[in-house]
Structure formats: C-alpha cells, structure tokens
Amino acid sequence: MSDSNQPTDFPQVTDLRSALNVLRQYDNEVIETDTEVDPIAELSGVYRYVGAHGTVKRPTQRGPAMIFNKVKGYDDMRVLIGLLSSRQRVARMFNTTSENITNYFREAVKKPINPIVVGKEKAVCQEVVHYATDPDFDILKILPAPTNTPEDAGPYFTLGMCYAKDPENGDSDVTIHRLCVQSKDEISMYFVPGRHLDTFRQKAEAAGKPLPISISIGVDPAIEIGACFEAPTTPLGFDELSVAGGLRQQPVELTQCVSVDALGIANAEIVIEGELLPNVRVREDQNTNTGKAMPEFPGYTGEAKAAVPVIKVKAITHRKHPIMQTCIGPSDEHTNMAGIPTEASIFNMVEQALPGLLQNVHCPSPGTGKYLAVLQVKKTKPVDEGRQRQAALLAFSAFSELKHVIIVDEDVDPFDTDDVMWAMTTRYQGDVSTVFIPGVRCHPLDPSADPAFSPSIRDHGITCKTIFDCTVPYDLKANFKRSEFMEVDVERFIPGFNKK
C-alpha cells in the first residue's frame, strides 16, 4: 500500500500490540527473526544496517521495524527496535500521511484529554510481578536492557516513559531519559538541564524525600511522541499524556503501582517502579570505566557523567510474553519522536502571530528532530517580505534547542532535502541571506557548542543560531518561476504509478 492508501477499516490503537497490528497490514513495515541475538551491542549492530538511518554512521538505511523473538539469556522476552524510525510508519499508525502528520499533531495538542486511573483488573502491565525484596531479584535477569555499542557505560533503557508528580502541587509529567542499569536494583538517570521531571526531583530532594517514579516501556506510540512536546507548548504542570489522549480521542489509562506511590501506564508491556533517591549520585560508567555513556541523537557518543541521580527499583511488572522496546540513540526514531512535536509547536506559534504565512514545517533527519527546521512560507503581498524571518525568530522561541532554520518558498518541498538544497543553491546569497544570532543557549549534546570550537562561545551549550533565508524577494518572484511541464496521466503508460 502507498502512504496515502490507509486501511478503510482502521483499527483502534490503544497499546503497542494494536499499533503493531496496524503495521502488519502493510508490506515490509515490521519484520521478525527467530535467530538468537545478544542484547549487548549485537542487537543494535544488526538494526544499524536494517533501518536506523538518522545520524548513524554510514552505511545505514531506512527500513522496517524489527522484532527479535529470541534474546540471549531470556526465555520469554522479545525486543522491538525501530518502531518510529520511519516517518511513513508513524503516519500509518495514526491513519494519516507523512506530509499531514504535523497538522494532525498540532490539532491534537489543542484538544488534550487528561489521563484516567483504572483498577487492577484492567492493568495488563501487572500480569507478572517481580518485587525487589525477592533475594533473586535482578533487573538484568528480568529485562534485556541493550547496549548500543561495545563502549557504552552499561545497559540502557532508551524508551522508558518516566512518569512522576510534583511533590508540592501534584502536577504530573512524562518524559524520556537516559537510564543506565547500575546494579541489581539501581538505575541512573541523566537529566538535560531544564527538564520538568528534574524540577520535581529537586523539590523532593530539597525536602529530603525520595521521588516515586514509574518507567513504562512498550506503549502506544502516541504516548512516546506526546511525551516529547516541550514548553512553551506544554509548560511546567502540563501532563503530556493528555496530548496522547487528544491524538487517540480517548484518555490514556494509568494504574496504581504495586510498590510505590506512583502511576504507571496500565497497558504498557513493562513497568519499572522505583524512587529517585535524594542526595545520591553515581558515576554513570562506574561499572565499565569507558568514559562514554551511549550514542546520542547528534550522532556522537555522549560522555559518561560524573554524578547522576539514582533510582532505587522497588518492583518490575510486565505483561505475559512481553515486548521490550528499545531504540538506537542517533536513529530516525529520535528524529520522529522529537521532530514531529517540534514541527507542531512551531506551526502553532507562527500561525498565531502570522496567520496564513507558514505552509508547512519539517524537522529533517540531519537535524535529529531538534537542531534544524525547514519552514515553508508563502508570500502573497509586498508586506510579507521580511515576515519569513520573523517566522524563523518565532521558531527559535517556540523551541529553544533549535539551532538552524532554513526558510523556503511554497514551490519548494520541505520534506525533500534535495529540493531544499536546490533552493539554497539558487535562491540564497550568503552575505545577505544569512542571519546570525550568537551567544544563545542551545543544547549541551552538540559537541560544536563549546569554547574549544569557537572563541565566540563563552560556555559549553551556547551556540550561534542561524537563519538561512532561501526565499525569493517578493519583488523578484517573477524571475524565479520553476519550469512548468505538461500535466499527463502517467497511469496510461505505467498502471498503478503514484505521482504523489
């Protein structure tokens, strides 16, 4: 089926398994193997070639999601990787198209539906329960946390939906973090500065109390993408699970954890329950001494942090025959999880300020979903000249981790990198089409955002944000019309041909 040819009887998606069933209606979207795989480096090594793409070292490609049915050391555990590493695959799980998915999400975020709490009878995530008080309890005996490479600091959970409440006012937040298994019942948790969950942790720590937390793995993809919306679209106190509710037009179901005062996602494949301990820190690579953490979304392996907070695990619950979900850090799985919410946030903010100017937004693979946005604009009158750069400034305010904005006209496809580069080649002059905004705080995982790279940078994590205006000046538009070809019925010559 083509991207636009969605099933007419689109089934309701409520969890990971129903999402996989949607994809199984298409050819080559999900593949399975019964060959045993080692979760330590081998599993990611395989998928690097099959479908990771993104900023992964070449050779790599876009390909199907992959389920490993036999995992070394585990009798009843499957591992899924790459579910979200194709924009087309994401669109299919929401019964829309690759080009329309930004609009789909920007409308959903306007109509959030709050999560609800359900009883144990609906909590399939608790079909099997392992308590940390059991003398044989060991995280890695229960769950095959993978490593991406042989030099990782340790096994990581890369797609855990971390959910906790503000200890002062009860507001909830769900986010995705770097979670490294440190011992049989401890997991370290790395926080990029500014994360809302870290604000909750700091409040609990200031009071000398642990922060109860759940980590849900293997959930409806609406939750995974919804969790990646950030301020100002989802400010502190906004529960991103309500975005997932808006996407599915029904509330996400939560259930009370069995060992801590926290809520987990009721139909998750796996839920790890625990407490973030106050005033406890560990070195991220204390078990390996590699100096490295894991591959991060910019395409480089992050450094192991010297002191990161610790979750004391109290229990692990899971469904029967569970599916452990993971991803490769620099793959397009990150591009789509981070980029689609970024696109929706930018579009909504620009549309409010400059109605009708912005036609579409794309955060493409080279920018990892966070660092680069392509804005497609349409200038319809002389006073629109200059507003395209105002739109770029609004994009920077809508998403603080954005580094570069490329602006193109309505006749340029923002989803086609070749077309965008063509616009930069023929509609861009470096001295007049570039706007530099130096000295702005951006993202700490960009290795070029460091004083060692440029003397203009005062501190690590500061960057020069840049606008590349590849639009034609309004008064010159007549000189930049693309060649028009005859409209023809190609199907007369090639039956079934899709012109898109």
N, C-alpha and C positions, 0 to 999 in steps of 0.2 A: 504493500500500500504506500502511496505517496504521503508526504507530510500533511497535505490538505485533505486527504481521504481518511477521515476519522471514522471509527465504527458508528453506525447509526444507533446501535443499542449499547451506548457507552455505559459500562457497569459502574456502580458506585464504588469509589475508592475510600476506604476507611483506615487502612493499615498498609504495611509493607507488602503483605502477601496479595492483597487485592490489587495493589499497584503493579506487581509483577504479572498478575493475570492479565491486566490490560496490555502490557508489553508483549505478552506471548501471542497476542493476536496478529502481531507483525513478524515479518521475516527478519532474523538476524538482529534483534534488539536485546535478547537475553540468550546466552549460551551457557551450558553446564558441562562440567567434566567430572568423571569419576576417578581420574588419576590422582593419587595422593599428593598433596602439596604441603610443604613446610611453611608455616606462617612466618618464620623468621627469614625475612628477605626474599625467599623464593617466590612467594605468592605475589608480591608487588613486582618482582623481577619479571614474572610472566605477564602481568597486566600492563606493564610499561610498554610492551610491544603490541598488545592486543587492542588497547583502547584508551590509554591515559591522556595522550595529547597534552594540551596546555603548555606549560613552560618546562615540561620534562625534557631531559637531554635526548636529542635525536639519535637513532631513529625511534619514532613513536607514531601513533596514528589515532584517529577517532575510530572507535569500534564499539561492539556490543558490551553491555554489562555482562559480568561473568560470575557464575556460582560454582564454587569448589565444594563438591559433595563429600569429599574425604580429606580431612585435615590431620596431618601427622600428630599423634598424641591425643586425639579426641575421637570418641566413638559416635557421638550423637550431636555433632555441631557442624553446620555448614557456614561458609563465608561468602558473602556477596561483596563485589567491588565494582565500581564504575557505574552505579545506577544513574547518577546525574551527570555523567561526563559527556553527554551529547545534548545539545540544546533541543534538537528534534525529539529526543526521548523524553525530556522534561515536558515539552509541549504535549506530547501524546498522553502523558499521564494526567493532563488537565483538559483533555479534549479540545485543544486549540492548536495553533500553528506556531512555528518558530518566530515568525515576524510579529505575531499578535500577542505573544506571551507577556510582553511588558505592559500592554494595556490591560490584559487580564489581571495582572497583579496590582496595577495601580488602582483599578476599580475595587478590588477586594480589600485593599488596605483602608479604603474609605468607609467600608461597611464591616468592621470587625465583629466577630461573635465570640463572646467570652467562653472559656472552657468551663466544663462542669465536672463535679466529682461523682463517681459511680461506686457502687458497692462491690464487695469482693466477688460476687457471683459473675460480674462482667469483666473482672480483672484477669484476662488470659495471660498477662505478663507474670502472674504469680502461680502458674500451674505447677512449677517446680521451685522450691525454696531452699537456699543454702545459707545457713547462719554462720557468721564469723566465729561464734562461740564453739562451733564444732572443731575438735582438735585437728581434724584433717583438712580444714578449710584452707584453700589457697586459690587466689584469683586466677593464676595461670593454669591451675588444674581444671578449672571450670570453663574459662573463656580463652580462646586462642587470639589474644591480642597480638597483632602482627608488628613487625618492623618493616619500614620501607627499604632500608639499606643495611648492609653489614655493620656500618659505623654508627647507627642510631644509639642514643643514650640507653634505650631499652625498648621493650614492647609498648606500643601506644594504642590507646583508643582514640581514633581520629574523628568519629562521627557520633559522639555522645551528646545527647541533648541535656545539658546541665540546667537543672531547674531548682530554684530556691526562692525564699521570701525575704523581704526586707524585715529585719528583726524589730524595727521600730514601728512601721506602719502596715506591714503585711502585704505590701505590693510584691508582685511576682515577676520573675524574669527568666527567660530561657535563652541560652547561648551555647556556642560550640567552642571548646577549648582544647589545648594540647594536654593530654592526660597520659602520663608515663607510669607504668606499674613499677613500684619501688620495692615492694616486699609482698608477702603473702596476704597482707590486709591493708596495704597503703598505696595510694596513688598520688603522684604530684600533679599540680595544676598550675599551668602558666597563664598569667593574665597580661594581655596587652593593656597598657595604661588607658584608663577611661571606661573600661567595661563595667556595665551596671552591676553584674554579679559580684565584681570585686568591691564595689561600693557597699553591698550588703555584707560581704565578708569583713570589710574593715570596721563596719559598725558593730558586728558581733564581737570582733577581736577587741575593740575598744572597751567593750563591756566584759571582756574576759570569758566570753562564751563561745562554744563551737557553733557553726552554722550548718544546720541539717540540709542535705542536698541529695537529689536523685540524679542519676545519669541514665537516660533511656536510649537504647541503641536498637536500630531496626524499626523505624516508624514510617508513617505516611510521609512521602516526600514533601507534602505541603508544610509539614512541621519543620523539616530541615531547611527549606528555603525561607519560610516565615521567620525562623529564628535569626536569620541574617539581616533582617531590617534593623536599621540603626537610627539614632537621633539625627535630624530633628523629626523624621517621620514617626519613629517610635521613641519618645523621650523616656527618661527615667520614670518608672512607675507604670509604663505601658507594657502589658503582657503580650509578647509576640505570638503566643499561642492563639490569641484572638485573630491574628492575621490568617493563620491556618484555618480557623473556623470560618472566616469570611471567604476563603478560597474554596472550601468544600460546602459552604452554606449549611453547616451544622457544627456544633461545638466539639472541640477536642475533649475526649473523656479522660479524666485523671482518676487515680485511685490512691488511697492512703498506703504509704509504705508499711512494710511489716516490722521494721526495726528502728525507724527514726521518724520524727515529726516532720515529714515532707510528703509531697505528692509526686507520683510517677505517672507516666503515660500508660493508660490501662491496657492498650493493645500492642504495646511495644514487644519486640522479640525478647529483649533483655532489659532489666533494670538493676543498676548498681546503686545501693543505698549506703549512705555514709554521712560523716560530719567533717567539715573543714575545721581543722584544729586551730585554736588561737595561739599565736606566737610560736608556731612550729614551722621550721623551714628545713629543706633538704637540698643538697646539690643534685641537679637534675640527672647528671651522669655518674652518680655515686657508685653504681654497680658495674660500669664499663670503663670509665675514665677516658672516653673518646674525645671529650671536649666538644662533641657535637650533640645536638638534640635530635632533630629529624628533618627531612626535606620539607621546606615551607613553600607557600604559594608563589613567591617570586622566582623559584627555580633553584635556589641555593639551600644548603643545609644550615639550619639555624644553629647558633652556638648554644651549648648547654648553659643554663642559668645557674648561678652560684647558690641562689637561695630562693626556692619556690615553695608556696604553701602546700600543705599535705591534707589529703582526705583519708580519714580512718574509715575503712569499709566495714559496715556492720552486717550486710547481707547482700546476696545476689539472687535475684529471682528471674525466671525466664519461662517462655512457652515450651511445650513439648516439641522436640525436634527443631530447636531454634535456629535462626539465621543471624549470624554475626555480620554486621555491616561495617565496612571499612573503606578508606579511600587513600589514594596517593596524594600527598600534600600539594605538589605542584600541578596536578592534573586538571583537566577541564571540569572535573567535579567541583573544584573550588570556584572556578570561573563562573559557573552557573549558579551555585549557591550564593555567592557574594554579588555577582554581577546583575542578576535579574532584579533583586531588591534595590540595587543602586540605580538601575535604569528607571524603575518605577518611582523612586524617590525624587530623582532629578526631574523626570517628566512632570510630576505633580507640582513641584515647586515652581518650575519655569512657566507652566501653563497658568498658574495662579497670577503670576506677575506679568506675563507677556502672552496673553491668550492668542492662540492660532499660529504663533511663530514656529514653535517646535513641532516637527512632524514625527520624529522617532528618536530613540536613544539606543545605542548599543555599547556595551562594555565588553570588548572582544577578548579573545583568548590571550593575545600577547600582553594585555594589561592585567591579566589574572582576575578580572572582575572588580578590582579595587583601584588600580593605578591609572587607567586610561578609559575615557569615554568619548564616543563619536556622537556628535549632535547633528542631526539633520534638520535644517531650517528652511523656511520658505519666505523670502522677501517679496511682498506683494505691492509695496508702495515705497516711495523715496525715504520716508521717515523710518522705515525698517532698517536702513543701513546703520550699523553700529549696535543695533539691538541683539545681533547674533553674539557679540562679545559680552553684552550684559547677560545673555543666557548662560554663557560659559562661566561667568562670575557667580551666577546663581547655582550652577552645578557644583562649584567648589564649596559653596556654603552649605549645600544640601548634603554633601558627602566629604567630610574633612580629610579622608585618606586618599582622595583623588589627586593625582599628580599632573597628568596631561589631559587636555581637552582638544580634540580635533573637530572643527566645525565644517560641515559640507552643505551644499545646496540640495534642493529637493530632487534633482535629477541624478544624484549620486546615491548608490545603495550603501547605507551604513553597515550592513551585515556582510558586505563583500570587501575584504581588506584590499584586494587588487583595485577596486573602484575607488576606495578612499585614497590609496597611494597615487592613483591617476590624478585625482583632484589636487593632491599636494604637489604633483609634478607640474600641472598646467594652470593651476589657479592660486598659486602660492609664491610669494617672494619673501625670502627670509627677513629682509630688513624692515618691511612694512606689514608683514602678515603674522608676525610673532609678538606675543605679549608675555613678558617675563614678570613673575610675581615672586621675588626672592624672599628668603627668610621666614617661610611659613612652616609650621609644624605639620608633619605628614604621618608616615608610618615607620616604625622602628625596624621593620624587617627588610627595608630597602637598603642594600649594602652601600649604595652610592650616596645615601643621605648621611654623610659623615665628614667631619673636618679634614680627614686624611684624603678625601676625594677632591674637595674644593675648599680653598681658603675662605670662600664666601659663606660657608656653613659654620655656624657658631657652636652647634651642638648636634650630637647624633639624633637623627629623626627629624631634623629640619631640612627642607628642600626648597628648590626653586620651582614653583608651579608655573606651567607654561600653557598658553593658548596658541594653537596653530589654526589660524583663520584661513581655511581653504575655500572660502566662498567668493563668488564673483561680486565686485562692487555693483550695487543696484543699477547705476547709470551705464554700466558696460555689459549688462546681461545679453543684449542682442548680439554681442561679439563672441559669445561662448555657448551657442546652441549646439548640442550634440547632433551628429548626423542622424537623420530620420530614415528608417528603412520601411519598405512596403510591409503592411500587415498581411500575413498569409495564414492559411490553415495548414499547419505543418502535419497534422494528422492524416491529411490526404496522402502524404508521402511516407510518413512513419507512424503507423497506427499505434495509439497509446502514448504518443510523445507528450510530455508535460512541459509547456513553455514556462511555467511558474510565473 
